[in-house]
Amino acid sequence: MKNQPAVDAEAANAERCRNRTGRYEAWYVTVNDPSTRRGFWIRYTTLNPAPGTGIEPQAALWAFGFDHDDPSRNWGGRQVFPLSDMSSSSHPFRLGSNGAELGTGGCAGSLSSEHGAARWQLEWTSREPAPFPFMNPRFQGISSVANIAAHPQLAVTGEIELDGRTHPLTGAFGGQQHTWGSRHALSWNWGFASGPDFWVDGVTSRVRSRLGRVVAGTALGALVAGEPFRHNGLRQVLSTPGTISADAWSAVAHVGDRRLEVDIRPRREDLIGVTYTDPRGGSRYCYHSEVADLRVSFSREGRSLAEIHRPAAAAFEYASDAPLEGVPLTI
């Protein structure tokens, strides 16, 4: 597995929470293969719950596959390990858990679950050298949740095997993200997509601040028409509360005289439901797809700079503290 050094991405991926109680942390990879209209989602996670929750500290590996043309083949599995099985290093970045690993240039691993087994061996090339923090790091302390796109634009090669089916990948589009915190957001929409000449990544969420107040906002980053776009300052995020829906993530952001509009829409049959345990107790119910439809509009002073329409090409996520009716929870 390649592990090409990239200092900025290594800092973005550096472990924050494993040895701190009342914390969770996740590193995840999203992949979309337009040639087959399939997508994949791989997660490496830790959970070190607060005292009194009755939850054991744990690490876990998660793997999911999405087939837009045959949703009956959608698949998800998770395997849980003791938290002590997780290891990490910062320079170069490497994360290890029960034989699986994630590095700057790729990831590999396998898991066994009640739904079957998964195996993956992926290498990637990063087309975007600068990570995208969803909140300007100077202001991150106000929120109980932090998110950063360590690699917002990847070309992914390798293979993923899910429940006996092998999926080869050559130059598929992807990204690698890192999130951590003292409690999950109360609800959120997340959306992501990348291609050979663009990426877009962001979230609309309701979170509990460090002072206990609930705040809402939208962060949005992109590279479109050769222009970087970063809407992640404190005032920018909080002045764009947005809406949260199980049917679509629609976000509009302004930076100077530029306007970026993103619309990501999944079909219900393309959603896989999973349960996240909050480190302070309770659960969030998350519904995820890697084959949602994408529309992006980018303009300056009302003049169009780019229009991107990609069916079955984007990651979408909806989550709240209540299960979504009509979509089963796989995990």
ZADO-1210 file (C-alpha; in nm, 4 decimals, padded with zeros to 6 digits):
<atoms>
<atom x="00.0000" y="00.0000" z="00.0000" code="MET" pos="1"/>
<atom x="00.1406" y="00.3376" z="-00.1009" code="LYS" pos="2"/>
<atom x="00.1847" y="00.5995" z="00.1689" code="ASN" pos="3"/>
<atom x="00.2925" y="00.9137" z="-00.0092" code="GLN" pos="4"/>
<atom x="00.3817" y="01.1879" z="00.2408" code="PRO" pos="5"/>
<atom x="00.1583" y="01.4935" z="00.2475" code="ALA" pos="6"/>
<atom x="00.2110" y="01.7061" z="00.5557" code="VAL" pos="7"/>
<atom x="-00.1170" y="01.8949" z="00.5400" code="ASP" pos="8"/>
<atom x="-00.3248" y="01.5791" z="00.5021" code="ALA" pos="9"/>
<atom x="-00.1303" y="01.4119" z="00.7820" code="GLU" pos="10"/>
<atom x="-00.2099" y="01.6983" z="01.0180" code="ALA" pos="11"/>
<atom x="-00.5762" y="01.6839" z="00.9133" code="ALA" pos="12"/>
<atom x="-00.5900" y="01.3106" z="00.9883" code="ASN" pos="13"/>
<atom x="-00.3962" y="01.3197" z="01.3186" code="ALA" pos="14"/>
<atom x="-00.5710" y="01.1303" z="01.5962" code="GLU" pos="15"/>
<atom x="-00.7463" y="01.3480" z="01.8546" code="ARG" pos="16"/>
<atom x="-00.9672" y="01.1390" z="02.0810" code="CYS" pos="17"/>
<atom x="-00.8785" y="00.7748" z="02.1441" code="ARG" pos="18"/>
<atom x="-00.7353" y="00.8309" z="02.4937" code="ASN" pos="19"/>
<atom x="-01.0005" y="01.0842" z="02.6034" code="ARG" pos="20"/>
<atom x="-01.3266" y="00.9662" z="02.7585" code="THR" pos="21"/>
<atom x="-01.6532" y="01.1008" z="02.6245" code="GLY" pos="22"/>
<atom x="-01.5199" y="01.1198" z="02.2682" code="ARG" pos="23"/>
<atom x="-01.5705" y="00.9567" z="01.9275" code="TYR" pos="24"/>
<atom x="-01.3630" y="00.9719" z="01.6120" code="GLU" pos="25"/>
<atom x="-01.4031" y="00.8482" z="01.2550" code="ALA" pos="26"/>
<atom x="-01.1933" y="00.8398" z="00.9391" code="TRP" pos="27"/>
<atom x="-01.3855" y="00.7488" z="00.6262" code="TYR" pos="28"/>
<atom x="-01.3339" y="00.6987" z="00.2557" code="VAL" pos="29"/>
<atom x="-01.6005" y="00.7548" z="-00.0079" code="THR" pos="30"/>
<atom x="-01.5673" y="00.6208" z="-00.3624" code="VAL" pos="31"/>
<atom x="-01.7893" y="00.6586" z="-00.6677" code="ASN" pos="32"/>
<atom x="-01.7326" y="00.4611" z="-00.9880" code="ASP" pos="33"/>
<atom x="-01.9266" y="00.6262" z="-01.2731" code="PRO" pos="34"/>
<atom x="-01.8535" y="00.3394" z="-01.5122" code="SER" pos="35"/>
<atom x="-02.0641" y="00.1004" z="-01.3022" code="THR" pos="36"/>
<atom x="-02.2848" y="00.3507" z="-01.1117" code="ARG" pos="37"/>
<atom x="-02.1645" y="00.1969" z="-00.7856" code="ARG" pos="38"/>
<atom x="-02.0308" y="00.3631" z="-00.4746" code="GLY" pos="39"/>
<atom x="-01.8479" y="00.2534" z="-00.1598" code="PHE" pos="40"/>
<atom x="-01.8066" y="00.3837" z="00.1956" code="TRP" pos="41"/>
<atom x="-01.5367" y="00.2579" z="00.4340" code="ILE" pos="42"/>
<atom x="-01.5032" y="00.3756" z="00.7948" code="ARG" pos="43"/>
<atom x="-01.2448" y="00.3361" z="01.0721" code="TYR" pos="44"/>
<atom x="-01.3899" y="00.4489" z="01.4069" code="THR" pos="45"/>
<atom x="-01.3225" y="00.4777" z="01.7787" code="THR" pos="46"/>
<atom x="-01.5664" y="00.5304" z="02.0642" code="LEU" pos="47"/>
<atom x="-01.4447" y="00.6119" z="02.4160" code="ASN" pos="48"/>
<atom x="-01.7711" y="00.6807" z="02.6011" code="PRO" pos="49"/>
<atom x="-01.8236" y="00.9009" z="02.9030" code="ALA" pos="50"/>
<atom x="-01.8332" y="00.7306" z="03.2461" code="PRO" pos="51"/>
<atom x="-02.1761" y="00.6079" z="03.3449" code="GLY" pos="52"/>
<atom x="-02.3075" y="00.5403" z="02.9955" code="THR" pos="53"/>
<atom x="-02.2682" y="00.1628" z="03.0314" code="GLY" pos="54"/>
<atom x="-02.0974" y="00.1453" z="02.6893" code="ILE" pos="55"/>
<atom x="-01.7643" y="-00.0300" z="02.6423" code="GLU" pos="56"/>
<atom x="-01.4787" y="00.1532" z="02.4685" code="PRO" pos="57"/>
<atom x="-01.4421" y="00.0169" z="02.1175" code="GLN" pos="58"/>
<atom x="-01.2893" y="00.0469" z="01.7740" code="ALA" pos="59"/>
<atom x="-01.4730" y="-00.0654" z="01.4627" code="ALA" pos="60"/>
<atom x="-01.4369" y="-00.1245" z="01.0898" code="LEU" pos="61"/>
<atom x="-01.7328" y="-00.0543" z="00.8617" code="TRP" pos="62"/>
<atom x="-01.7801" y="-00.1230" z="00.4876" code="ALA" pos="63"/>
<atom x="-02.0715" y="-00.0464" z="00.2561" code="PHE" pos="64"/>
<atom x="-02.1546" y="-00.0840" z="-00.1109" code="GLY" pos="65"/>
<atom x="-02.4253" y="00.0907" z="-00.3159" code="PHE" pos="66"/>
<atom x="-02.5498" y="-00.0214" z="-00.6582" code="ASP" pos="67"/>
<atom x="-02.7647" y="00.2385" z="-00.8314" code="HIS" pos="68"/>
<atom x="-02.8826" y="-00.0025" z="-01.1029" code="ASP" pos="69"/>
<atom x="-02.9665" y="-00.2835" z="-00.8591" code="ASP" pos="70"/>
<atom x="-03.0315" y="-00.1547" z="-00.5045" code="PRO" pos="71"/>
<atom x="-03.1020" y="-00.5106" z="-00.3903" code="SER" pos="72"/>
<atom x="-02.7223" y="-00.5511" z="-00.3953" code="ARG" pos="73"/>
<atom x="-02.6663" y="-00.2676" z="-00.1478" code="ASN" pos="74"/>
<atom x="-02.4646" y="-00.4091" z="00.1420" code="TRP" pos="75"/>
<atom x="-02.3274" y="-00.3002" z="00.4777" code="GLY" pos="76"/>
<atom x="-02.1289" y="-00.4628" z="00.7566" code="GLY" pos="77"/>
<atom x="-01.9397" y="-00.3711" z="01.0732" code="ARG" pos="78"/>
<atom x="-01.6962" y="-00.5496" z="01.3028" code="GLN" pos="79"/>
<atom x="-01.6233" y="-00.4190" z="01.6538" code="VAL" pos="80"/>
<atom x="-01.2936" y="-00.4611" z="01.8434" code="PHE" pos="81"/>
<atom x="-01.1525" y="-00.3484" z="02.1767" code="PRO" pos="82"/>
<atom x="-01.0364" y="00.0129" z="02.1646" code="LEU" pos="83"/>
<atom x="-00.6866" y="-00.1065" z="02.2583" code="SER" pos="84"/>
<atom x="-00.6630" y="-00.2769" z="01.9152" code="ASP" pos="85"/>
<atom x="-00.6422" y="00.0639" z="01.7461" code="MET" pos="86"/>
<atom x="-00.3014" y="00.2212" z="01.6875" code="SER" pos="87"/>
<atom x="-00.1885" y="00.5352" z="01.5092" code="SER" pos="88"/>
<atom x="00.1108" y="00.7457" z="01.4127" code="SER" pos="89"/>
<atom x="00.1277" y="01.1011" z="01.2818" code="SER" pos="90"/>
<atom x="00.4460" y="01.1309" z="01.0721" code="HIS" pos="91"/>
<atom x="00.3732" y="00.9644" z="00.8409" code="PRO" pos="92"/>
<atom x="00.0045" y="00.9272" z="00.9219" code="PHE" pos="93"/>
<atom x="-00.1025" y="00.5685" z="00.9717" code="ARG" pos="94"/>
<atom x="-00.4072" y="00.4240" z="01.1428" code="LEU" pos="95"/>
<atom x="-00.4246" y="00.0542" z="01.2259" code="GLY" pos="96"/>
<atom x="-00.7079" y="-00.1606" z="01.3614" code="SER" pos="97"/>
<atom x="-00.7179" y="-00.5412" z="01.3744" code="ASN" pos="98"/>
<atom x="-00.4934" y="-00.5763" z="01.0695" code="GLY" pos="99"/>
<atom x="-00.6629" y="-00.3012" z="00.8690" code="ALA" pos="100"/>
<atom x="-00.4858" y="00.0257" z="00.7999" code="GLU" pos="101"/>
<atom x="-00.5380" y="00.3715" z="00.6585" code="LEU" pos="102"/>
<atom x="-00.2550" y="00.5935" z="00.5383" code="GLY" pos="103"/>
<atom x="-00.1956" y="00.9046" z="00.3335" code="THR" pos="104"/>
<atom x="-00.1848" y="00.7088" z="00.0062" code="GLY" pos="105"/>
<atom x="-00.4453" y="00.4381" z="00.0552" code="GLY" pos="106"/>
<atom x="-00.6203" y="00.1911" z="00.2826" code="CYS" pos="107"/>
<atom x="-00.6579" y="-00.1838" z="00.3237" code="ALA" pos="108"/>
<atom x="-00.8498" y="-00.4168" z="00.5508" code="GLY" pos="109"/>
<atom x="-01.1174" y="-00.6769" z="00.6008" code="SER" pos="110"/>
<atom x="-01.4084" y="-00.7460" z="00.8337" code="LEU" pos="111"/>
<atom x="-01.6556" y="-01.0176" z="00.9201" code="SER" pos="112"/>
<atom x="-02.0116" y="-00.9382" z="01.0229" code="SER" pos="113"/>
<atom x="-02.3535" y="-01.0954" z="01.0597" code="GLU" pos="114"/>
<atom x="-02.4260" y="-00.9826" z="00.7022" code="HIS" pos="115"/>
<atom x="-02.1122" y="-01.1389" z="00.5534" code="GLY" pos="116"/>
<atom x="-01.7523" y="-01.0378" z="00.4936" code="ALA" pos="117"/>
<atom x="-01.5739" y="-00.7470" z="00.3277" code="ALA" pos="118"/>
<atom x="-01.2200" y="-00.6881" z="00.2055" code="ARG" pos="119"/>
<atom x="-01.0597" y="-00.3807" z="00.0492" code="TRP" pos="120"/>
<atom x="-00.7219" y="-00.2825" z="-00.0951" code="GLN" pos="121"/>
<atom x="-00.7157" y="00.0729" z="-00.2305" code="LEU" pos="122"/>
<atom x="-00.4495" y="00.3170" z="-00.3421" code="GLU" pos="123"/>
<atom x="-00.5099" y="00.6760" z="-00.4395" code="TRP" pos="124"/>
<atom x="-00.3622" y="00.9906" z="-00.5804" code="THR" pos="125"/>
<atom x="-00.4704" y="01.3199" z="-00.4279" code="SER" pos="126"/>
<atom x="-00.5566" y="01.5929" z="-00.6770" code="ARG" pos="127"/>
<atom x="-00.6235" y="01.8531" z="-00.4043" code="GLU" pos="128"/>
<atom x="-00.3224" y="01.9265" z="-00.1781" code="PRO" pos="129"/>
<atom x="-00.5133" y="02.1444" z="00.0711" code="ALA" pos="130"/>
<atom x="-00.7533" y="01.9878" z="00.3230" code="PRO" pos="131"/>
<atom x="-01.0903" y="02.1586" z="00.3773" code="PHE" pos="132"/>
<atom x="-01.1907" y="02.2155" z="00.7429" code="PRO" pos="133"/>
<atom x="-01.5667" y="02.2612" z="00.7729" code="PHE" pos="134"/>
<atom x="-01.5049" y="02.5297" z="01.0336" code="MET" pos="135"/>
<atom x="-01.2108" y="02.7671" z="01.0348" code="ASN" pos="136"/>
<atom x="-00.9818" y="02.6057" z="01.2975" code="PRO" pos="137"/>
<atom x="-00.9710" y="02.9302" z="01.4983" code="ARG" pos="138"/>
<atom x="-01.3409" y="02.8859" z="01.5811" code="PHE" pos="139"/>
<atom x="-01.3669" y="02.5065" z="01.5997" code="GLN" pos="140"/>
<atom x="-01.3811" y="02.5138" z="01.9802" code="GLY" pos="141"/>
<atom x="-01.7380" y="02.6454" z="01.9878" code="ILE" pos="142"/>
<atom x="-01.8762" y="02.3165" z="01.8540" code="SER" pos="143"/>
<atom x="-01.8937" y="01.9666" z="02.0000" code="SER" pos="144"/>
<atom x="-01.8216" y="01.8300" z="01.6485" code="VAL" pos="145"/>
<atom x="-01.5289" y="01.8805" z="01.4097" code="ALA" pos="146"/>
<atom x="-01.5038" y="01.7782" z="01.0440" code="ASN" pos="147"/>
<atom x="-01.2248" y="01.8086" z="00.7926" code="ILE" pos="148"/>
<atom x="-01.1837" y="01.6778" z="00.4396" code="ALA" pos="149"/>
<atom x="-00.8242" y="01.5549" z="00.4512" code="ALA" pos="150"/>
<atom x="-00.8337" y="01.4606" z="00.0804" code="HIS" pos="151"/>
<atom x="-01.1257" y="01.6271" z="-00.1021" code="PRO" pos="152"/>
<atom x="-01.0339" y="01.4967" z="-00.4484" code="GLN" pos="153"/>
<atom x="-00.8947" y="01.1465" z="-00.4999" code="LEU" pos="154"/>
<atom x="-00.8354" y="00.9154" z="-00.7939" code="ALA" pos="155"/>
<atom x="-00.8849" y="00.5654" z="-00.6472" code="VAL" pos="156"/>
<atom x="-00.7558" y="00.2327" z="-00.7806" code="THR" pos="157"/>
<atom x="-00.7783" y="-00.1171" z="-00.6327" code="GLY" pos="158"/>
<atom x="-01.0600" y="-00.3517" z="-00.5422" code="GLU" pos="159"/>
<atom x="-01.3350" y="-00.3961" z="-00.2878" code="ILE" pos="160"/>
<atom x="-01.4976" y="-00.7303" z="-00.2134" code="GLU" pos="161"/>
<atom x="-01.8368" y="-00.7254" z="-00.0396" code="LEU" pos="162"/>
<atom x="-02.0274" y="-01.0401" z="00.0504" code="ASP" pos="163"/>
<atom x="-01.8460" y="-01.2455" z="-00.2132" code="GLY" pos="164"/>
<atom x="-01.8672" y="-00.9904" z="-00.4968" code="ARG" pos="165"/>
<atom x="-01.5424" y="-00.8273" z="-00.6124" code="THR" pos="166"/>
<atom x="-01.5496" y="-00.4739" z="-00.7519" code="HIS" pos="167"/>
<atom x="-01.2335" y="-00.3575" z="-00.9346" code="PRO" pos="168"/>
<atom x="-01.1672" y="00.0160" z="-00.9442" code="LEU" pos="169"/>
<atom x="-00.9448" y="00.2134" z="-01.1814" code="THR" pos="170"/>
<atom x="-00.9328" y="00.5896" z="-01.1413" code="GLY" pos="171"/>
<atom x="-01.2641" y="00.6065" z="-00.9552" code="ALA" pos="172"/>
<atom x="-01.3542" y="00.9347" z="-00.7865" code="PHE" pos="173"/>
<atom x="-01.3379" y="00.9726" z="-00.4113" code="GLY" pos="174"/>
<atom x="-01.2466" y="01.1583" z="-00.0969" code="GLY" pos="175"/>
<atom x="-01.1203" y="01.0903" z="00.2548" code="GLN" pos="176"/>
<atom x="-01.2623" y="01.2672" z="00.5592" code="GLN" pos="177"/>
<atom x="-01.1974" y="01.2889" z="00.9341" code="HIS" pos="178"/>
<atom x="-01.4512" y="01.3754" z="01.2053" code="THR" pos="179"/>
<atom x="-01.4386" y="01.3755" z="01.5860" code="TRP" pos="180"/>
<atom x="-01.6080" y="01.5253" z="01.8885" code="GLY" pos="181"/>
<atom x="-01.7575" y="01.5033" z="02.2351" code="SER" pos="182"/>
<atom x="-02.1055" y="01.4314" z="02.0993" code="ARG" pos="183"/>
<atom x="-02.2643" y="01.3846" z="01.7606" code="HIS" pos="184"/>
<atom x="-02.4521" y="01.6675" z="01.5937" code="ALA" pos="185"/>
<atom x="-02.8231" y="01.6628" z="01.6720" code="LEU" pos="186"/>
<atom x="-02.9102" y="01.6350" z="01.3022" code="SER" pos="187"/>
<atom x="-02.7332" y="01.6907" z="00.9728" code="TRP" pos="188"/>
<atom x="-02.7117" y="01.6639" z="00.5965" code="ASN" pos="189"/>
<atom x="-02.3714" y="01.5961" z="00.4452" code="TRP" pos="190"/>
<atom x="-02.2887" y="01.5928" z="00.0757" code="GLY" pos="191"/>
<atom x="-01.9775" y="01.5207" z="-00.1248" code="PHE" pos="192"/>
<atom x="-01.8716" y="01.4589" z="-00.4836" code="ALA" pos="193"/>
<atom x="-01.5517" y="01.4794" z="-00.6849" code="SER" pos="194"/>
<atom x="-01.4405" y="01.4324" z="-01.0427" code="GLY" pos="195"/>
<atom x="-01.1328" y="01.4853" z="-01.2595" code="PRO" pos="196"/>
<atom x="-01.1739" y="01.8638" z="-01.2515" code="ASP" pos="197"/>
<atom x="-01.3898" y="01.9474" z="-00.9481" code="PHE" pos="198"/>
<atom x="-01.4849" y="01.8631" z="-00.5912" code="TRP" pos="199"/>
<atom x="-01.7605" y="01.9820" z="-00.3594" code="VAL" pos="200"/>
<atom x="-01.7970" y="01.9017" z="00.0113" code="ASP" pos="201"/>
<atom x="-02.0083" y="02.0372" z="00.2929" code="GLY" pos="202"/>
<atom x="-02.2652" y="01.9996" z="00.5673" code="VAL" pos="203"/>
<atom x="-02.5736" y="02.1596" z="00.7154" code="THR" pos="204"/>
<atom x="-02.6046" y="02.0681" z="01.0807" code="SER" pos="205"/>
<atom x="-02.7591" y="02.1434" z="01.4171" code="ARG" pos="206"/>
<atom x="-02.4996" y="02.1047" z="01.6918" code="VAL" pos="207"/>
<atom x="-02.4726" y="02.1698" z="02.0604" code="ARG" pos="208"/>
<atom x="-02.2118" y="02.4328" z="02.1357" code="SER" pos="209"/>
<atom x="-01.9629" y="02.4059" z="02.4209" code="ARG" pos="210"/>
<atom x="-02.1928" y="02.6329" z="02.6234" code="LEU" pos="211"/>
<atom x="-02.4925" y="02.4054" z="02.5687" code="GLY" pos="212"/>
<atom x="-02.6717" y="02.6268" z="02.3160" code="ARG" pos="213"/>
<atom x="-02.7994" y="02.4637" z="01.9939" code="VAL" pos="214"/>
<atom x="-02.6680" y="02.6367" z="01.6808" code="VAL" pos="215"/>
<atom x="-02.7262" y="02.5678" z="01.3116" code="ALA" pos="216"/>
<atom x="-02.5144" y="02.6413" z="01.0085" code="GLY" pos="217"/>
<atom x="-02.3831" y="02.5385" z="00.6691" code="THR" pos="218"/>
<atom x="-02.0214" y="02.4892" z="00.5642" code="ALA" pos="219"/>
<atom x="-01.9384" y="02.4458" z="00.1981" code="LEU" pos="220"/>
<atom x="-01.6111" y="02.3989" z="00.0127" code="GLY" pos="221"/>
<atom x="-01.5385" y="02.3343" z="-00.3525" code="ALA" pos="222"/>
<atom x="-01.3108" y="02.3579" z="-00.6498" code="LEU" pos="223"/>
<atom x="-01.5235" y="02.4454" z="-00.9532" code="VAL" pos="224"/>
<atom x="-01.4188" y="02.5994" z="-01.2851" code="ALA" pos="225"/>
<atom x="-01.0634" y="02.6098" z="-01.1565" code="GLY" pos="226"/>
<atom x="-01.1593" y="02.8330" z="-00.8611" code="GLU" pos="227"/>
<atom x="-01.1321" y="02.7330" z="-00.4944" code="PRO" pos="228"/>
<atom x="-01.4388" y="02.8209" z="-00.2836" code="PHE" pos="229"/>
<atom x="-01.4316" y="02.8095" z="00.0982" code="ARG" pos="230"/>
<atom x="-01.7365" y="02.9053" z="00.2992" code="HIS" pos="231"/>
<atom x="-01.6196" y="02.8035" z="00.6480" code="ASN" pos="232"/>
<atom x="-01.5724" y="03.1167" z="00.8565" code="GLY" pos="233"/>
<atom x="-01.7727" y="03.1424" z="01.1781" code="LEU" pos="234"/>
<atom x="-01.9969" y="03.4224" z="01.0533" code="ARG" pos="235"/>
<atom x="-02.0385" y="03.2564" z="00.7134" code="GLN" pos="236"/>
<atom x="-02.1427" y="02.9229" z="00.8615" code="VAL" pos="237"/>
<atom x="-02.3821" y="03.0580" z="01.1266" code="LEU" pos="238"/>
<atom x="-02.5458" y="03.3059" z="00.8883" code="SER" pos="239"/>
<atom x="-02.6429" y="03.0182" z="00.6567" code="THR" pos="240"/>
<atom x="-02.8621" y="02.7912" z="00.8734" code="PRO" pos="241"/>
<atom x="-02.9961" y="02.5904" z="00.5792" code="GLY" pos="242"/>
<atom x="-03.2478" y="02.3088" z="00.5982" code="THR" pos="243"/>
<atom x="-03.2038" y="01.9390" z="00.6838" code="ILE" pos="244"/>
<atom x="-03.4012" y="01.6781" z="00.4917" code="SER" pos="245"/>
<atom x="-03.3989" y="01.3046" z="00.4241" code="ALA" pos="246"/>
<atom x="-03.4845" y="01.3745" z="00.0596" code="ASP" pos="247"/>
<atom x="-03.2107" y="01.6189" z="-00.0450" code="ALA" pos="248"/>
<atom x="-02.9270" y="01.8386" z="00.0659" code="TRP" pos="249"/>
<atom x="-02.9716" y="02.1785" z="-00.0972" code="SER" pos="250"/>
<atom x="-02.7213" y="02.4463" z="00.0022" code="ALA" pos="251"/>
<atom x="-02.6468" y="02.7957" z="-00.1248" code="VAL" pos="252"/>
<atom x="-02.3396" y="02.9921" z="-00.0161" code="ALA" pos="253"/>
<atom x="-02.1829" y="03.3253" z="-00.1098" code="HIS" pos="254"/>
<atom x="-01.8172" y="03.4219" z="-00.0922" code="VAL" pos="255"/>
<atom x="-01.7622" y="03.7751" z="-00.2150" code="GLY" pos="256"/>
<atom x="-01.9317" y="03.8135" z="-00.5527" code="ASP" pos="257"/>
<atom x="-01.9443" y="03.4387" z="-00.6137" code="ARG" pos="258"/>
<atom x="-02.2428" y="03.2110" z="-00.5525" code="ARG" pos="259"/>
<atom x="-02.2303" y="02.8314" z="-00.5186" code="LEU" pos="260"/>
<atom x="-02.5458" y="02.6224" z="-00.5196" code="GLU" pos="261"/>
<atom x="-02.5328" y="02.2484" z="-00.4509" code="VAL" pos="262"/>
<atom x="-02.8226" y="02.0036" z="-00.4721" code="ASP" pos="263"/>
<atom x="-02.7715" y="01.6333" z="-00.3909" code="ILE" pos="264"/>
<atom x="-03.0713" y="01.4000" z="-00.4063" code="ARG" pos="265"/>
<atom x="-03.0794" y="01.0266" z="-00.3262" code="PRO" pos="266"/>
<atom x="-03.3517" y="00.7766" z="-00.3981" code="ARG" pos="267"/>
<atom x="-03.4911" y="00.6170" z="-00.0838" code="ARG" pos="268"/>
<atom x="-03.3946" y="00.2713" z="-00.2111" code="GLU" pos="269"/>
<atom x="-03.0310" y="00.3839" z="-00.2306" code="ASP" pos="270"/>
<atom x="-03.0104" y="00.4736" z="00.1399" code="LEU" pos="271"/>
<atom x="-02.8508" y="00.2417" z="00.3951" code="ILE" pos="272"/>
<atom x="-02.9420" y="00.3121" z="00.7577" code="GLY" pos="273"/>
<atom x="-02.6862" y="00.2834" z="01.0389" code="VAL" pos="274"/>
<atom x="-02.6923" y="00.3600" z="01.4120" code="THR" pos="275"/>
<atom x="-02.4256" y="00.5773" z="01.5742" code="TYR" pos="276"/>
<atom x="-02.3770" y="00.5554" z="01.9492" code="THR" pos="277"/>
<atom x="-02.3221" y="00.8956" z="02.1092" code="ASP" pos="278"/>
<atom x="-02.0289" y="00.9042" z="02.3545" code="PRO" pos="279"/>
<atom x="-02.2531" y="01.0852" z="02.6069" code="ARG" pos="280"/>
<atom x="-02.5359" y="00.8330" z="02.5675" code="GLY" pos="281"/>
<atom x="-02.8174" y="00.7983" z="02.3181" code="GLY" pos="282"/>
<atom x="-02.8057" y="00.7358" z="01.9441" code="SER" pos="283"/>
<atom x="-02.8166" y="00.9065" z="01.6073" code="ARG" pos="284"/>
<atom x="-02.9732" y="00.7363" z="01.3077" code="TYR" pos="285"/>
<atom x="-02.7800" y="00.7983" z="00.9881" code="CYS" pos="286"/>
<atom x="-02.8959" y="00.7258" z="00.6309" code="TYR" pos="287"/>
<atom x="-02.6240" y="00.7222" z="00.3675" code="HIS" pos="288"/>
<atom x="-02.5878" y="00.6839" z="-00.0077" code="SER" pos="289"/>
<atom x="-02.2889" y="00.7008" z="-00.2417" code="GLU" pos="290"/>
<atom x="-02.4970" y="00.7110" z="-00.5622" code="VAL" pos="291"/>
<atom x="-02.7124" y="01.0230" z="-00.5225" code="ALA" pos="292"/>
<atom x="-02.7749" y="01.2685" z="-00.8071" code="ASP" pos="293"/>
<atom x="-02.5629" y="01.5857" z="-00.8131" code="LEU" pos="294"/>
<atom x="-02.6291" y="01.9361" z="-00.9432" code="ARG" pos="295"/>
<atom x="-02.3858" y="02.2243" z="-00.8934" code="VAL" pos="296"/>
<atom x="-02.4259" y="02.5840" z="-01.0131" code="SER" pos="297"/>
<atom x="-02.1405" y="02.8316" z="-00.9782" code="PHE" pos="298"/>
<atom x="-02.1702" y="03.1961" z="-01.0743" code="SER" pos="299"/>
<atom x="-02.0169" y="03.5400" z="-01.0295" code="ARG" pos="300"/>
<atom x="-02.2427" y="03.8457" z="-01.0161" code="GLU" pos="301"/>
<atom x="-02.5187" y="03.6446" z="-01.1814" code="GLY" pos="302"/>
<atom x="-02.2984" y="03.5205" z="-01.4664" code="ARG" pos="303"/>
<atom x="-02.2687" y="03.1429" z="-01.4844" code="SER" pos="304"/>
<atom x="-01.9180" y="03.0029" z="-01.4462" code="LEU" pos="305"/>
<atom x="-02.0064" y="02.6321" z="-01.4348" code="ALA" pos="306"/>
<atom x="-02.3000" y="02.3911" z="-01.4303" code="GLU" pos="307"/>
<atom x="-02.2337" y="02.0312" z="-01.3226" code="ILE" pos="308"/>
<atom x="-02.5018" y="01.7617" z="-01.3525" code="HIS" pos="309"/>
<atom x="-02.3950" y="01.4086" z="-01.2553" code="ARG" pos="310"/>
<atom x="-02.6488" y="01.1288" z="-01.1932" code="PRO" pos="311"/>
<atom x="-02.5608" y="00.8592" z="-00.9374" code="ALA" pos="312"/>
<atom x="-02.2324" y="01.0401" z="-00.8607" code="ALA" pos="313"/>
<atom x="-02.2493" y="01.1877" z="-00.5087" code="ALA" pos="314"/>
<atom x="-02.2411" y="01.0951" z="-00.1429" code="ALA" pos="315"/>
<atom x="-02.5414" y="01.1976" z="00.0665" code="PHE" pos="316"/>
<atom x="-02.6151" y="01.1635" z="00.4348" code="GLU" pos="317"/>
<atom x="-02.9107" y="01.2467" z="00.6568" code="TYR" pos="318"/>
<atom x="-02.9101" y="01.1885" z="01.0328" code="ALA" pos="319"/>
<atom x="-03.1201" y="01.2734" z="01.3371" code="SER" pos="320"/>
<atom x="-03.2135" y="01.1354" z="01.6788" code="ASP" pos="321"/>
<atom x="-03.5203" y="00.9559" z="01.5371" code="ALA" pos="322"/>
<atom x="-03.5245" y="00.6671" z="01.2871" code="PRO" pos="323"/>
<atom x="-03.6452" y="00.7408" z="00.9352" code="LEU" pos="324"/>
<atom x="-03.9722" y="00.5674" z="00.8594" code="GLU" pos="325"/>
<atom x="-03.9594" y="00.3197" z="00.5745" code="GLY" pos="326"/>
<atom x="-03.5800" y="00.2776" z="00.5588" code="VAL" pos="327"/>
<atom x="-03.4457" y="-00.0149" z="00.7641" code="PRO" pos="328"/>
<atom x="-03.1382" y="00.0143" z="00.9824" code="LEU" pos="329"/>
<atom x="-02.8713" y="-00.2259" z="00.8541" code="THR" pos="330"/>
<atom x="-02.6483" y="-00.1666" z="01.1565" code="ILE" pos="331"/>
</atoms>
